[in-house]
Structures are given as structure tokens and as C-alpha cells.
């Protein structure tokens, strides 16, 4: 770590104070209900905040509690979820709800170690739920936090993610000073609002005085320095025309047909006769629990 403990304590307080006044007003931050936080974290996987907010509210209106989600049909869950992409997240969330209700007496685990064992819950999501819903001190690391911590403590030369993982655990504030939840959510907001990949707004950033990268990024001689200073992020593959794109289109078609389903051969026409292996897509969707195939027809489950 490049910062002495006194600076770290000051950094904790400055960022926490900024968050209380300027943190983003997001609906899932207004609740300590573990179920609502679970829904938000599953939805936020690979989906932008602005797209999640209306779906989050619609989903909780339809399934306000974990038992009601568990009682719903997979088809009904997919219909509410549709339009946000990655529909298999909805299926895994439904499986999770049924598992928690039937096997865990309707009680979500409170530790990251137990949460990660649930369907659709990875390391980030487990840490986020444990921290935001149960007050744990688990470090929460999304791409924004990786970037902010890297620049604050390592300047314009990003270390490996393993190094940042260790750093994130070392700089979590003590519970007696600043909550780990406020710290992590503030870092997310700083990454979103100021510490962007290519055009960081260092002059407005509350962490500026403590950031090793700010002096170089504020008035960069090398305009590509900001991007170079950001930990690498895997490039997203093309969406339009991809298998994921047509998987979503098939789900949309089946939602429109209701209980009648669709003949397999009709899908070719409805999809515009794409040069893609439709039977392979259908088999993948069925394997993921998103559709069922019966005698040449395709239905939502």
C-alpha cells in the first residue's frame, strides 16, 4: 500500500462523508431487506443501472417476497424479466428462491461463504449481499472499484487483480469508523461519476487529494494515459446477430405466443431466417431451463 494509515483513515472519512450527501439515490439502497438486495445484485450482473431500475421495481411488484417468487412459475418469472437480457439469470434466481424456501427455512445465508453456494451467486454477488444486506466487512469488487482502488493506491500503473484483491481487504474500514457498505458503494459511485476509464474528472473527485494517479490524470501529457491506468477489462463480444441476441429474440416470441407456443419452423421466419443454428440455440435454451420442446413446438416452461 502506498498510503500511510493516517491518510487511509482520512480517506475513509472523506469518502463516507461525500457518499452520505452525494451518493446515487438507487431504490435498492433504501432497504436492508436481504431479498431486495439479492434481486438487485442478480439484475445488476452485466446490466447498466438505468436499465435495471424499472425492471427491479416491476419484479418486486410481481414477486414482493422470496416465498412468492418461489411459488411462481418459471414462465411468469421470465415474462417479468424479459427485455433485460441474460434470461438465464431469472431461472437461476427462481431456483435459488425455491432452494432457500424449501431447504433453508426461507432464510438467506448471511455470509459470503454460504451465499456463493446458491444458484447464480458468484464471488462478487456473494460479497455484495453479505456486505450490503448483513453488514459484513467483505470487500466488494466490481470494475469501478477495481479502477478506483488501482488509481488511488497504485497511480497510473495498474497492478494485477490479485494485488487489488489483497489491497481491497486491507483498506476496508473498521466497523467502528465507517461502514464497509458505505465505503464500497461510495467507491462504486466515484468510479461511475468521476473515475471513468478514459476521461476521469479528477478535479471534482472527492478522493483527489489521496489519489496517486490524480496528478498525472488531471492534466495528462499523454491522452491515452487514463485508459492505460485502468485495469484491463475483457472486451464484450458483438451482441447484434450473436447467439445471445437470438436467444433473447426467441424468448420474446414465446412470450408473445403465450400458452400456444410456436412451431420450430415458424421461428426461422419470425427470426428473419438467420444464418445461425436454431436447433442448437433451442437445445441450449432448454438445457438452461428457459424453454421446453414438445413434438415440434417450443414453449416457455
Long-range contacts (C-beta under 8 A, 24 or more apart in sequence): 1-153, 1-167, 1-170, 1-171, 2-153, 2-154, 2-155, 2-212, 3-152, 3-153, 3-210, 7-210, 8-171, 9-177, 10-210, 11-152, 11-207, 11-210, 12-173, 12-177, 12-178, 12-183, 13-177, 13-178, 14-206, 14-207, 14-209, 14-210, 15-178, 15-183, 15-186, 15-187, 15-190, 15-206, 15-207, 16-173, 16-178, 16-179, 16-182, 16-183, 16-186, 18-186, 18-190, 18-206, 19-182, 19-185, 19-186, 19-189, 20-182, 22-189, 22-206, 23-182, 23-185, 23-186, 23-189, 24-49, 24-189, 24-192, 24-193, 26-53, 27-53, 27-56, 27-57, 28-56, 29-185, 32-133, 33-133, 34-108, 34-110, 34-129, 34-133, 34-134, 35-65, 35-66, 35-108, 36-60, 37-128, 37-129, 37-132, 37-133, 38-93, 38-96, 38-108, 38-129, 38-133, 39-93, 41-125, 41-128, 41-129, 41-132, 42-89, 42-92, 42-93, 42-120, 42-121, 42-125, 43-84, 43-89, 45-86, 45-89, 45-125, 46-85, 46-86, 47-84, 47-85, 47-86, 49-192, 51-84, 52-84, 55-80, 55-81, 55-83, 55-84, 66-97, 66-100, 66-101, 66-106, 66-108, 67-97, 67-101, 67-106, 69-93, 69-94, 69-97, 70-94, 70-97, 70-98, 70-100, 70-101, 70-102, 73-301, 74-289, 74-290, 74-300, 74-301, 75-300, 75-301, 78-251, 78-255, 78-290, 78-300, 78-301, 79-255, 79-300, 82-248, 82-251, 82-252, 82-255, 83-252, 85-244, 85-248, 86-244, 87-247, 87-248, 87-251, 87-290, 88-288, 88-289, 88-290, 89-120, 91-288, 91-289, 91-290, 92-119, 92-120, 93-119, 93-120, 95-119, 95-120, 95-289, 96-120, 96-121, 108-133, 110-134, 110-136, 111-136, 112-136, 112-138, 128-184, 131-180, 131-181, 131-184, 132-181, 132-184, 132-185, 135-175, 135-179, 135-180, 135-181, 136-180, 137-172, 137-175, 137-180, 138-180, 139-165, 139-168, 139-169, 139-172, 139-180, 139-184, 140-180, 140-184, 140-188, 141-165, 141-168, 142-188, 142-191, 143-191, 143-231, 143-233, 144-187, 144-188, 144-190, 144-191, 144-192, 144-195, 145-184, 145-187, 145-188, 145-191, 146-231, 147-191, 147-195, 147-197, 147-230, 147-231, 148-187, 148-190, 148-191, 148-195, 148-207, 149-187, 150-229, 150-230, 150-231, 151-195, 151-200, 151-211, 151-212, 151-213, 151-214, 151-217, 151-229, 151-230, 152-207, 152-210, 152-211, 152-212, 152-213, 153-212, 154-212, 154-213, 155-212, 155-213, 155-216, 155-229, 156-213, 156-216, 156-217, 156-225, 156-228, 156-229, 157-229, 158-229, 158-230, 158-231, 158-232, 161-231, 164-231, 196-226, 197-226, 197-227, 197-230, 197-233, 198-226, 198-227, 199-226, 200-226, 241-274, 241-276, 243-276, 243-281, 243-284, 246-271, 246-274, 246-276, 246-278, 246-281, 247-281, 247-284, 247-285, 247-290, 250-281, 250-282, 250-285, 250-291, 250-298, 251-285, 251-290, 251-291, 251-300, 254-291, 254-298, 254-299, 254-300, 255-300, 259-299, 261-294, 261-297, 261-298, 261-299, 261-300, 262-297, 262-298, 263-296, 263-297, 263-298, 264-293, 264-296, 264-297, 264-298, 265-296, 267-298
